[in-house]
Structures are given as structure tokens and as C-alpha cells.
Amino acid sequence: MDLASFRAALDDWLAQHARELAPPYEGSGTLDERVAHLARVKRLGYDAGWMRWGWPEAVGGLGGSPILRAYLGEALMARDIVEPDAYSMTEVLAPTMITYAPAPLAAAMVPPLLRGDELWCQGFSEPGAGSNLASLACRAIPADDGWRVTGQKVWTSYAQYAARCVLLTRTGTPASAHRGLTALFVDMDSPGITIRPLGTMHGTDEFAEVFYDDVPVPFDRTLGEVDRGWAVAMDLLPYERSTSLWHRCAYLQRRLERVLATVPDGALTPLEVGEVAQLLLALRARSRTTQYRMADGETLGAETSIDKVLIATAEQAVMDLAATGLAPDVMGGDDATSERWRAEFLYSRAATIYGGTAEIQRNIIARRVLDLGDDR
Amino acid sequence: MDAADLQLFERSVRQATERATGDALDEALRELGWADALADDAPASISILFRLQGRSHVTSAALDEVLATGLGVPLTGPVAVVLPPLGSDAAPGARRDGRLCIDGVGTPALRRAERAVVAVGRTGGEPSGVTTVATSELDLHVVAGIDPDVGLVHVRAGDVDGRVAGPGDTWARAVSLAQLALSHEILGATQTMLELAREHALTRTQFGQSISRFQAVRHRLAETLVAIEAAEAVLTAAQDAPSPALAAAAKSLAGRGARTAARHCQQVLAGIGFTAEHPFHRSYRRSLLLDQLFGSAHTLTRALGDDLLRTRSLPALLPL
């Protein structure tokens, strides 16, 4: 399936099923409503084949370039069918399974993720390990019948909805840093897991603290090699900056279109509007190149931190523009549309924090792209 | 040109721009066949020459040739083309009552040429087009401005006999080509600023260590690279799939990126970078002047914003 045929057929299908695919709520809906809607959209898309294109046949896919996945997400965002957050997590977690899980495990687990039967989460950050991820302390100890995991994760998005978790644990000594980490694939209904959703500034309690108390994880749920979990984490991050970033860029364009369509005359200056549009265009141009590099089989690396800096900047710029141009609604409106803008504006403040802070991205660019040597 | 030809061409242009500037560079470019390359593959030859020109801080008459190509004017003899006034991308000529008024700038090529090509904008019921006028009829004076090395010429004429000869509507194409060329030159100059600042950060010692270890310094250099790469991405796209919207955005991002870069690099270079003998200010001045040619970051961005607010929609650019 080439992109042109895929695009034409998908656009057709989306037009024919517009009514079924539209969110059944106004504005953002509640998180429960959004998660249920996402599952429904993925199911419809999977049954029609769209969700399977661009994934290898070994995990239930229909083959073809990952560019197809980039376009699918873009097409869904452009029509306000889904929002990128939970939808795009597939783009980060499924490739990790394909690369690092034992083949039978990947073959069994990825299809329900693509079909929307399951949502997964990613257990990396801890109270004591944010930017310094390699200092994480959640321990996995080998017992006779498998790993035993004890520790605490935090800022785990969608943990309360997730069936599985890609969990980063410490298997080496506390001093082993990035050399003593192991990635595990954990069932979230395992005994010993307690999930406590956290209230957030933007009012959507999408992330949680997750406590692991002597949680059993079979050895065949190990992703990659023991003590080589850092490689899994490092391979996963560029995925966050390729397909899923393209989806988010499409969503931001859609939101800028809404600003343009609804802003009162004179509320924004041409200069501020033009500048945001150019930022988004630069992000799109940059990310487009990254999509094709990935499709051509190139290994993505530190240079994707530039994509990440660009999207964090663009996201805040789009939402700052909305908060300026639609200020009476965003600051003082209680209807569903105003509430959605308000939540999105507040959420955008996190764009320079999650997935590696703006400072960590600049550290990576300085050391690994500009070759400025070590900073210590 | 195939890949091998391009490589060979780039190598000769690199040698030329590293050794010569001004008339000598024009001579070298004539010898290596720059005009033929331009006719054969405009985007590739433009990107190679203007990038290197920006990096090495040299000047040539190539912009006039690029414009002539875009306007569809034959490249015979020394060509000089009148550019829009600073900050603008509008055709420099306007017809009033059958007479031609001109307000624009020019490169040093204009002072040597006997005739100048002038694009004329649409006014009233009169069509746009291109005409040539004798340079003796033009009021020309050289200005130093912010970048005296360029030899910029102010051009004015209030009443010239200028029948528009055609070809018709080629101004938009010429503007896009010029914007691509200038974006490359600005980014070349900006890369030079980054190189100077990076080199300085790695060699300058304070508090007993290389200042490249300080996060404040590292982040400024990282910001500079992000600004450059943002502009590069759009410029590459504009070159692969030419469109006026992409060329204008590339030019705008290059101009703004250069300012961002200059602010950070200047701060990293600190006192040394403020001296006249340090080359930093030359690249900075060049980027500031080039930003003003064929629409600046400011005017192009404002024009884009005007369009977006008027149409209340976002044009679909760069499909996968």
C-alpha cells in the first residue's frame, strides 16, 4: 500500500464514517469519555484495516511504511476525531515491544493495543528520578519464579486505564546508574500494584502515582537484556519524537485553525499570528523530514531533541495565541468550548517539562549534536 | 546536474568563495560556469553559491543573475536588476501617467551596468511587467548602511520613459528565487556565527575551566542550532517543492533565526566578539542587511498574519 492510495482510501472512509467517528461529547469531555471514545475509534479503524497498516505482519499488522501511521494520526487529528495524547502512545510503546519483547509476546500483546482493547502506560519517572532518569530506584529482584518489583513510579500517564506497563526497574546496584536498569512488561492487574491518580493543574487527572509492592513479573516479560534497560529507554524516546510528534503537530495545526476561525476581529495582531504559523510550519517541515528518515530505516538519535524543542515551543505558542485572542472565553467562559481551550492552554505549560525537559533537550543538543564535550 | 556534477561544482564554488570577493569572485564564477549551472539547475546552484557566500562573508553579482533568471530576462552582458526598497518584496517600479517611477536598491552591479532591469507592479488598470532603463536616467548613490562591505546602492527615479515590454507576470517567481538565495546566504552567515561562538566556548578558560562546560553557555549554543535548523527545514522544503508561501516563510525564519543566533553567539563571545577585529560583527551585519532584502522577517511575517486573519484559515502546506 503506497501513501497516495492509502490517503485517498482513508479520506474516503473517514468521510463515510464521520458520524460514527465523531466524539459523542462537547469540548474535551471527561477523561472516561475520552478513553472510551478512543477505544471505539481504534476498534473501528482496526476492523477496517487502517490501524494495522504500517505495522509488521508479525504483530498483526498489514505491513507498509510507518509513513502510513503518521498520515492516519494526522487525518484523525485534522478531523477532531481524537486527540494525540493517548492515541499516540501506541507509536511509542508498540515499536518498543517489536524491537525488545520476545517474538511470541509481541505477537500476542500488540494486536489488542492496536485494536483499542487495551491502553498501555510507560513507567519511567519516579519521585527521585525525573530529569535524572538513570538514578531511578524501583527495584526488580530475581526470585525462583520471576522478578519481584518494589518501588514507586510517578507521572505515569493513563496508569488507571492501562492494562500493561513498560516499566523501567533497577536490577543493578544503586550506584550502577544507567548500566543497572532492566525494562519489564508488566500486567497492571498484578497483585501488589496500587494506582493513585494525581490531580493536575489543567483539571484532567490523566497521570498517576503507581506503587509496586513485591509485584511478581515472569522472566519472559523482560524487554531486551537484563541490565540493558537504558538502551530500551533511549530507543523509545526518539519514537516519541517521530510519528507521535507528527500527530501532535497535526493537532496543533487544527487548534490554530480553530483560533483563526473563531477569534474576534482585532483581538490578535497579524505579526503574532504570522509568527506562530511560521513556528508550526518549521516544526512540520522538520518533523516531515524525520518521518521519512525513519521510514527509510535510519536510526533516530540525539538530533530529534531539536524536533522536541520545536514542538514544545510551538505548542506553547499556539496556546498562548489562543489565550490572548480568545481571552474572555479562556479566562472567563464556562461553556464546553471555553473549558477545552482552558484545559489545553494549561496543559501546554507542561510541554517543556514532559518527555525530557527543555533543559535536558538542550543538554543533549549541546553534548551530542554540537559536540561541546562533557559538562562535568 | 547529477550528484557527481554537483559535488564537483560545489568544490569549485567553495574554492572561489574562499579566495575571492567582489569583482574577482564574479570573474571566478564566470570561469567555473556559474551562469550555465544556474540555467541548468537553479535551486541547486543557488543553494551552493549563496550558502558559501554567506559562510565566507564574500559578495558577488550573483543575486542580479538569479533575479534575471526568475524574471525571464536573457543573461547577456552585465545584468543589473533593481531590487525592492529595504523591507519590501514589492516590484520597485510603478507607472504613473505613462511614466515610470522607481524606488529601490541595487547591488554594485548596478553601478557598472549601462541598463537596469526594473520590474513594474500592477497599478490602476495597467499591467505589471518588466522593463529596462538606462542607468544614466537613474539617481544612484552608494550607501554604507549597517554592512558597508555590500556596497548597497539606493535607486530612485521619478520620471523615466519605461514602456513595459514583458514578459508578463514573472515577479513572483523572481521574488521566490531571491528569497531562497538570501535565506541560504543568511543561514551561511549564521552558521559562521555559531562556529565562531562554539570555537570560542571550547577554547576560552574562566574559573579554571573551559566555558563550554557552563550550562548557560551550552544552552545558548543549543538555542542557536535550533533556530538555524527550524529555518533550514523550511528552506529545504521550499527548495524541493517551490511555492511563494514556503519561500517567504523560509526567508522570514532565516532572518529571525539569524537574530536569535546573533544574540546568543554575541553573548558567548562576550568582550572578544565586540571588537572590530573579531569577525563576528561582519556576519551579524551581513545577516541584518540581507534580512531587509525581498521582505524582512518582520514584514513577511506581518503579511502572512494579515492573510491568515483575512481568510481565517491555514493553508495546507507540506503534505506527507
Boltz contact constraints between the chains, C-beta under 6 A:
constraints:
  - contact:
      token1: [A, 67]
      token2: [B, 320]
      max_distance: 6.0
  - contact:
      token1: [A, 71]
      token2: [B, 320]
      max_distance: 6.0
  - contact:
      token1: [A, 256]
      token2: [B, 314]
      max_distance: 6.0
  - contact:
      token1: [A, 257]
      token2: [B, 314]
      max_distance: 6.0
  - contact:
      token1: [A, 260]
      token2: [B, 308]
      max_distance: 6.0
  - contact:
      token1: [A, 260]
      token2: [B, 312]
      max_distance: 6.0
  - contact:
      token1: [A, 261]
      token2: [B, 312]
      max_distance: 6.0
  - contact:
      token1: [A, 270]
      token2: [B, 302]
      max_distance: 6.0
  - contact:
      token1: [A, 270]
      token2: [B, 305]
      max_distance: 6.0
  - contact:
      token1: [A, 270]
      token2: [B, 306]
      max_distance: 6.0
  - contact:
      token1: [A, 270]
      token2: [B, 309]
      max_distance: 6.0
  - contact:
      token1: [A, 271]
      token2: [B, 301]
      max_distance: 6.0
  - contact:
      token1: [A, 271]
      token2: [B, 302]
      max_distance: 6.0
  - contact:
      token1: [A, 271]
      token2: [B, 305]
      max_distance: 6.0
  - contact:
      token1: [A, 273]
      token2: [B, 305]
      max_distance: 6.0
  - contact:
      token1: [A, 273]
      token2: [B, 308]
      max_distance: 6.0
  - contact:
      token1: [A, 273]
      token2: [B, 309]
      max_distance: 6.0
  - contact:
      token1: [A, 274]
      token2: [B, 301]
      max_distance: 6.0
  - contact:
      token1: [A, 274]
      token2: [B, 302]
      max_distance: 6.0
  - contact:
      token1: [A, 274]
      token2: [B, 304]
      max_distance: 6.0
  - contact:
      token1: [A, 274]
      token2: [B, 305]
      max_distance: 6.0
  - contact:
      token1: [A, 275]
      token2: [B, 301]
      max_distance: 6.0
  - contact:
      token1: [A, 277]
      token2: [B, 308]
      max_distance: 6.0
  - contact:
      token1: [A, 278]
      token2: [B, 249]
      max_distance: 6.0
  - contact:
      token1: [A, 278]
      token2: [B, 252]
      max_distance: 6.0
  - contact:
      token1: [A, 278]
      token2: [B, 253]
      max_distance: 6.0
  - contact:
      token1: [A, 281]
      token2: [B, 234]
      max_distance: 6.0
  - contact:
      token1: [A, 281]
      token2: [B, 249]
      max_distance: 6.0
  - contact:
      token1: [A, 282]
      token2: [B, 230]
      max_distance: 6.0
  - contact:
      token1: [A, 282]
      token2: [B, 233]
      max_distance: 6.0
  - contact:
      token1: [A, 282]
      token2: [B, 234]
      max_distance: 6.0
  - contact:
      token1: [A, 282]
      token2: [B, 253]
      max_distance: 6.0
  - contact:
      token1: [A, 284]
      token2: [B, 318]
      max_distance: 6.0
  - contact:
      token1: [A, 285]
      token2: [B, 233]
      max_distance: 6.0
  - contact:
      token1: [A, 285]
      token2: [B, 234]
      max_distance: 6.0
  - contact:
      token1: [A, 285]
      token2: [B, 237]
      max_distance: 6.0
  - contact:
      token1: [A, 285]
      token2: [B, 318]
      max_distance: 6.0
  - contact:
      token1: [A, 286]
      token2: [B, 233]
      max_distance: 6.0
  - contact:
      token1: [A, 288]
      token2: [B, 318]
      max_distance: 6.0
  - contact:
      token1: [A, 306]
      token2: [B, 226]
      max_distance: 6.0
  - contact:
      token1: [A, 306]
      token2: [B, 229]
      max_distance: 6.0
  - contact:
      token1: [A, 309]
      token2: [B, 226]
      max_distance: 6.0
  - contact:
      token1: [A, 362]
      token2: [B, 219]
      max_distance: 6.0
  - contact:
      token1: [A, 362]
      token2: [B, 222]
      max_distance: 6.0
  - contact:
      token1: [A, 365]
      token2: [B, 222]
      max_distance: 6.0
  - contact:
      token1: [A, 365]
      token2: [B, 225]
      max_distance: 6.0
  - contact:
      token1: [A, 366]
      token2: [B, 218]
      max_distance: 6.0
  - contact:
      token1: [A, 366]
      token2: [B, 222]
      max_distance: 6.0
  - contact:
      token1: [A, 370]
      token2: [B, 221]
      max_distance: 6.0
  - contact:
      token1: [A, 372]
      token2: [B, 212]
      max_distance: 6.0
  - contact:
      token1: [A, 372]
      token2: [B, 218]
      max_distance: 6.0
  - contact:
      token1: [A, 375]
      token2: [B, 213]
      max_distance: 6.0
